[in-house]
Amino acid sequence: MSSTGDKVKGMANEAAGNVKQGIGKATGSDKMRAEGVVQEKKGEAQQAVGKAKDAIKKGVDKA
């Protein structure tokens, strides 16, 4: 997957995780809040992968 694809999917997962956390908080569902936290962290990790790919590509392009 491309770095842009990783970053986009990461942002989507992070946003969905935040929504799940909000729904869980509003409904009192600890399970939904926990799922939201996990999904948000997954999104953050995907974005980090995308940024790392960008950094590596820029390093290779400079060489």
N, C-alpha and C positions, 0 to 999 in steps of 0.2 A: 504494500500500500504506500502511496506517496505521503510525503510529509504533510501536505495540505489536507489530504484525506484523513490522516491521523488526527490532525488538529480539529477538523470539522466534527468528526465523530466524537472526539473528546469533549468539545463544547456542547454537543447535543446530549451526551451522557451526563455531563455536569449539570446542565439545565434541567434535565428530566429528574436527576437526583434531588435537586433543590425543590422541584415541584412535589415529589414524593414526600420529602421531609415536611413541607408545608401542609400537605394533606394529612400526613400522619399526626402532626402536631394539632391540627384543627379537629381531627376526629378522635384523638387520644390513642391512636394506634402506634404502639412502640415498634411493632413489626414493620409497618410502612416507613416509619422514620429511619429505622435501621437499614432497610433496603435502599432508602434514599441516600444515606451516608455512603454505603458501599458503592452505589452507582456514581455518586459525585466523585469519589476517590478514583474510580475506574476512569472517569472522564479526565481527571487531572493527570493521571498516568499516561493516557493516550496523547494528551496535549504535550506532555514532556517528551514522549517518543518522537512526535512530530518535530518539536524544536531541536531535539538531538540530531535528527536526520538532516534538518536544515543546516545545523552547525557543521556536520560532517561534510555535507555537499559543498558548503562555502569553503571549507578547508581544502577539499580536493580541487575545487575550481581555482584556488589561489596557487596551488602547487604546479 
